[in-house]
Amino acid sequence: MSITFKHESVLLDECIEGLNIRPDGTYVDGTLGGGGHSFHIAEALTEGGHLIGIDQDRDAIAAATERLTPFLDRVILVHDNYENTARVLDDLGIGAIDGMLLDLGVSSYQLDNPERGFSYMADAPLDMRMDQDNPVSARDIVNEYSAAELTRILRDYGEERYAAAIAREIEKERAASPIETTGELVEIIRRAIPRRMQEKGGNPCKRTFQAIRIACNRELDVLEDSIDTIIERLSPGGRLCIITFHSLEDRIVKNAFRRNENPCICPPEFPVCTCGRKSRGKVITKKPILPSGEELERNRRSASAKLRIFEKTKEVG
């Protein structure tokens, strides 16, 4: 049975241009999804070129396999998390790559498929796992984490003003019976947030659902732990393109790219660098690339997207 993995690729032209694709190069799409970006990367490759597509969602692998059928002679798809990119490349006998793309966040398919439990717009089991082999689901977090830990997650990952109040309401509700569905969680959030505040800034559940999803899938930890390793595996002149969808992700990417461009830790008063740390490349995007007005009209989910690009130092001579 084929899977309809509906997801419009965000900043597609900008990513393809940003990767600066060599027809015989080796590229990685670390967040394969339905294969939208990958289709156009593979299309730009010729004999000798390769694309490795990685995704932790088995539904994504199935949908992308179908979509990328015309290019299966140059495409390898792997069920894994992009945090294991180095191991995936080692297993395939690939030393360096010419570019990599990360399109972070949750896909339209995952949001629109109620049974996956990502959306506050439908009542469904509390799940939110991007990798369905993940032993920890949103249900486990909501029912087993302490009120203090829930408060930290909602505050740090969702930037939720009423984190403590929501955590207390969760604790009170689960003492009577386990919280099983997204609908139950929605009701708890609405009880915890003052009614006057629920009319401001969109759906009041958005920040809590984002925070729990990030915690469930370790999204920020994975991103922070992966960027340096990916840059290490780039060939000279190779590029890393990352699309983020909220300020927490963007801050991690911006800081990591800056650190790799200028890793010196010498005090500013030192006349010359003595730490010996060498730049690994340059940030191509001093400011992030944003969706065009046309794309925003076509795809409202692109509204918060930001693309940043880093290029590995080219060989001299």
C-alpha positions as CSV (number, residue, x, y, z in Angstrom):
1,M,0.0,0.0,0.0
2,S,1.4,3.4,-1.0
3,I,1.6,6.2,1.5
4,T,0.6,9.7,0.6
5,F,3.2,11.8,2.3
6,K,1.9,15.2,1.7
7,H,4.5,17.9,2.3
8,E,5.3,20.9,0.2
9,S,9.1,21.4,0.2
10,V,9.9,24.7,1.9
11,L,12.5,27.1,0.3
12,L,13.1,24.5,-2.4
13,D,14.8,26.6,-5.1
14,E,16.8,28.4,-2.4
15,C,18.1,25.0,-1.1
16,I,19.0,23.6,-4.5
17,E,20.9,26.8,-5.3
18,G,22.5,26.9,-1.9
19,L,23.8,23.3,-2.2
20,N,25.6,24.3,-5.3
21,I,25.2,20.8,-6.7
22,R,28.0,19.1,-8.6
23,P,26.4,16.5,-11.0
24,D,28.9,13.8,-9.9
25,G,28.9,14.8,-6.2
26,T,27.7,12.9,-3.1
27,Y,24.9,14.6,-1.1
28,V,22.9,13.7,2.0
29,D,19.3,14.7,2.7
30,G,19.2,14.1,6.5
31,T,15.5,14.8,6.8
32,L,14.2,12.9,3.8
33,G,10.4,13.3,4.5
34,G,8.4,12.5,1.3
35,G,11.5,13.1,-0.9
36,G,10.5,16.6,-2.1
37,H,13.9,18.2,-1.8
38,S,15.6,14.9,-2.6
39,F,13.8,14.5,-5.9
40,H,15.3,17.8,-7.1
41,I,18.8,16.9,-5.7
42,A,18.7,13.5,-7.4
43,E,17.4,15.1,-10.6
44,A,20.5,17.4,-10.7
45,L,22.9,14.4,-10.4
46,T,24.4,12.4,-13.3
47,E,26.3,9.2,-13.6
48,G,28.7,9.0,-10.6
49,G,26.5,11.2,-8.4
50,H,24.9,9.8,-5.3
51,L,22.2,10.9,-2.8
52,I,21.8,9.4,0.6
53,G,18.4,10.0,2.1
54,I,18.0,9.6,5.9
55,D,14.8,9.7,7.9
56,Q,13.7,8.2,11.2
57,D,10.1,7.9,10.1
58,R,9.4,4.6,8.3
59,D,6.4,6.1,6.6
60,A,8.7,8.8,5.1
61,I,11.1,6.1,3.8
62,A,8.2,4.2,2.1
63,A,6.8,7.4,0.5
64,A,10.2,8.6,-0.6
65,T,11.1,5.2,-2.1
66,E,8.0,5.5,-4.3
67,R,8.7,9.2,-5.3
68,L,12.3,8.6,-6.0
69,T,11.8,5.6,-8.2
70,P,13.2,7.3,-11.3
71,F,16.5,7.8,-9.5
72,L,17.0,4.7,-7.5
73,D,20.2,4.0,-9.5
74,R,21.8,7.0,-7.6
75,V,19.8,7.1,-4.4
76,I,20.3,5.1,-1.1
77,L,17.6,5.5,1.6
78,V,18.4,4.7,5.2
79,H,16.0,4.5,8.2
80,D,18.0,6.3,10.9
81,N,18.3,9.7,12.6
82,Y,20.6,12.3,11.0
83,E,22.6,12.4,14.3
84,N,24.1,9.2,13.1
85,T,25.2,10.6,9.7
86,A,28.9,9.7,10.3
87,R,28.0,6.1,11.1
88,V,25.7,5.9,8.0
89,L,28.5,7.2,5.8
90,D,31.0,4.8,7.3
91,D,28.7,1.9,6.8
92,L,28.4,2.9,3.1
93,G,32.1,3.4,2.7
94,I,31.8,7.1,2.0
95,G,34.5,9.4,3.4
96,A,33.4,12.9,2.5
97,I,30.2,14.4,1.1
98,D,29.7,17.5,-1.2
99,G,26.6,18.8,0.6
100,M,23.9,18.0,3.1
101,L,20.4,19.4,3.7
102,L,18.4,19.4,7.0
103,D,14.8,20.5,6.8
104,L,13.9,20.5,10.5
105,G,10.6,20.3,12.4
106,V,7.5,18.2,11.8
107,S,6.2,17.4,8.3
108,S,2.8,18.2,7.0
109,Y,2.1,14.5,6.7
110,Q,2.9,14.0,10.4
111,L,0.7,17.0,11.4
112,D,-2.2,16.0,9.2
113,N,-2.2,12.3,10.2
114,P,-4.2,12.4,13.4
115,E,-3.1,9.0,14.6
116,R,0.5,10.3,14.9
117,G,-0.6,12.6,17.7
118,F,1.3,15.7,16.7
119,S,-1.7,18.0,16.2
120,Y,-3.9,19.8,18.7
121,M,-6.5,20.1,16.0
122,A,-7.7,16.5,16.3
123,D,-8.3,14.1,19.2
124,A,-5.8,11.2,18.9
125,P,-3.5,9.0,21.1
126,L,-0.7,11.1,22.6
127,D,2.3,9.9,20.5
128,M,4.4,12.5,18.7
129,R,7.2,10.1,17.9
130,M,8.9,10.8,14.6
131,D,10.6,7.4,14.9
132,Q,7.9,5.0,15.9
133,D,10.6,2.6,17.3
134,N,11.3,5.3,19.9
135,P,10.4,3.8,23.3
136,V,9.4,7.3,24.7
137,S,6.2,8.8,23.5
138,A,4.4,12.1,24.4
139,R,2.1,10.0,26.6
140,D,5.2,8.9,28.7
141,I,6.4,12.4,29.1
142,V,3.0,13.8,30.1
143,N,2.2,11.0,32.6
144,E,5.6,10.2,34.0
145,Y,7.8,13.3,34.1
146,S,7.7,15.4,37.3
147,A,5.9,18.7,37.4
148,A,9.3,20.5,37.7
149,E,10.6,18.7,34.6
150,L,7.4,19.4,32.6
151,T,7.7,23.0,33.6
152,R,11.3,23.2,32.3
153,I,10.3,21.5,29.0
154,L,7.4,23.8,28.4
155,R,9.4,26.9,29.4
156,D,12.7,26.0,27.5
157,Y,11.3,24.3,24.4
158,G,8.0,26.0,24.0
159,E,8.8,29.4,25.6
160,E,5.4,29.0,27.3
161,R,4.6,31.8,29.8
162,Y,2.2,29.6,31.7
163,A,4.5,26.5,31.9
164,A,4.2,26.0,35.7
165,A,0.4,26.4,35.6
166,I,0.1,23.8,32.8
167,A,2.4,21.4,34.6
168,R,0.4,21.7,37.8
169,E,-2.8,21.0,35.9
170,I,-1.3,18.0,34.2
171,E,-0.1,16.7,37.5
172,K,-3.6,17.1,39.1
173,E,-5.3,15.4,36.1
174,R,-3.0,12.4,35.9
175,A,-3.4,11.7,39.6
176,A,-7.0,10.8,38.9
177,S,-6.3,8.8,35.7
178,P,-3.6,8.7,32.9
179,I,-3.8,11.3,30.2
180,E,-4.2,9.3,27.0
181,T,-5.1,11.7,24.1
182,T,-4.3,15.0,22.5
183,G,-7.9,16.1,23.2
184,E,-7.4,15.6,26.9
185,L,-4.2,17.5,26.8
186,V,-5.8,20.4,24.9
187,E,-8.5,20.7,27.6
188,I,-5.9,20.7,30.4
189,I,-3.9,23.5,28.6
190,R,-7.1,25.6,28.1
191,R,-7.9,25.3,31.8
192,A,-4.4,26.4,32.9
193,I,-4.1,29.5,30.7
194,P,-6.2,32.5,31.6
195,R,-9.1,32.9,29.1
196,R,-8.1,36.5,28.3
197,M,-4.7,35.2,27.2
198,Q,-6.1,32.5,25.0
199,E,-7.3,35.0,22.5
200,K,-3.8,36.3,21.8
201,G,-1.1,34.9,19.6
202,G,-2.9,32.0,17.9
203,N,-3.9,28.6,19.4
204,P,-2.9,28.5,23.1
205,C,-1.9,24.8,22.7
206,K,0.8,25.5,20.1
207,R,3.7,26.1,22.5
208,T,3.0,23.1,24.7
209,F,2.6,20.7,21.8
210,Q,5.8,22.0,20.3
211,A,7.7,21.6,23.6
212,I,6.5,18.1,24.2
213,R,7.3,17.1,20.6
214,I,10.8,18.5,20.9
215,A,11.4,16.7,24.1
216,C,10.0,13.4,22.8
217,N,12.2,13.4,19.7
218,R,15.3,15.1,21.4
219,E,15.2,17.6,18.5
220,L,17.4,20.3,19.9
221,D,20.0,17.9,21.4
222,V,20.3,16.1,18.1
223,L,20.7,19.3,16.2
224,E,23.3,20.7,18.6
225,D,25.3,17.5,18.6
226,S,25.3,17.0,14.8
227,I,26.4,20.2,13.1
228,D,30.1,20.0,13.9
229,T,30.2,16.3,12.9
230,I,28.5,17.0,9.6
231,I,30.8,19.9,8.8
232,E,33.7,17.6,9.5
233,R,32.5,15.2,6.8
234,L,32.1,17.9,4.1
235,S,34.6,18.0,1.2
236,P,36.4,21.2,0.6
237,G,33.8,23.6,-0.9
238,G,31.0,21.4,0.4
239,R,27.9,23.0,1.9
240,L,25.5,22.4,4.7
241,C,22.0,23.9,4.3
242,I,19.7,23.9,7.3
243,I,16.1,25.1,7.4
244,T,14.7,25.9,10.9
245,F,11.2,26.8,12.0
246,H,11.5,28.4,15.4
247,S,14.0,30.6,17.2
248,L,15.4,27.8,19.4
249,E,16.6,25.9,16.3
250,D,17.8,29.0,14.5
251,R,19.9,30.1,17.4
252,I,21.7,26.7,17.6
253,V,22.4,26.8,13.8
254,K,23.5,30.4,13.8
255,N,25.9,29.9,16.8
256,A,27.3,26.6,15.4
257,F,28.0,28.2,12.0
258,R,29.7,31.2,13.6
259,R,31.8,28.9,15.9
260,N,33.0,26.9,12.9
261,E,33.8,30.1,10.9
262,N,35.6,31.7,13.8
263,P,36.6,29.1,16.5
264,C,39.3,31.2,18.1
265,I,38.9,31.4,21.9
266,C,41.7,33.8,22.6
267,P,40.9,36.8,24.8
268,P,40.1,39.8,22.5
269,E,43.0,41.8,23.9
270,F,45.5,39.2,22.5
271,P,47.3,40.8,19.5
272,V,47.5,37.4,17.7
273,C,45.7,34.1,18.0
274,T,47.5,31.6,20.3
275,C,44.8,28.9,20.7
276,G,45.6,27.4,17.3
277,R,42.0,26.8,16.4
278,K,41.5,27.1,12.6
279,S,38.4,28.2,10.7
280,R,36.6,25.3,9.1
281,G,34.8,27.4,6.5
282,K,32.5,30.4,6.1
283,V,28.9,31.3,6.6
284,I,27.3,32.0,3.2
285,T,24.2,33.5,4.7
286,K,25.1,36.4,7.0
287,K,21.3,36.8,7.3
288,P,18.9,33.8,6.9
289,I,17.1,33.3,3.6
290,L,13.3,33.7,4.1
291,P,10.4,32.4,1.9
292,S,9.3,34.7,-0.9
293,G,5.9,36.4,-0.8
294,E,4.8,34.0,-3.5
295,E,5.8,31.0,-1.4
296,L,4.1,32.4,1.7
297,E,0.8,32.7,-0.3
298,R,1.2,29.2,-1.6
299,N,2.2,27.5,1.6
300,R,1.3,29.1,4.9
301,R,3.4,26.6,6.8
302,S,6.6,28.2,5.4
303,A,6.0,31.4,7.3
304,S,8.5,30.8,10.0
305,A,11.1,29.0,7.9
306,K,14.7,30.3,7.8
307,L,17.6,28.9,5.7
308,R,21.2,29.2,6.7
309,I,24.2,27.9,4.7
310,F,27.7,27.0,5.7
311,E,30.6,26.2,3.2
312,K,33.6,24.1,4.1
313,T,37.0,25.8,3.5
314,K,38.1,25.2,-0.1
315,E,41.5,23.7,-0.8
316,V,44.2,26.3,-1.7
317,G,46.4,25.9,-4.7
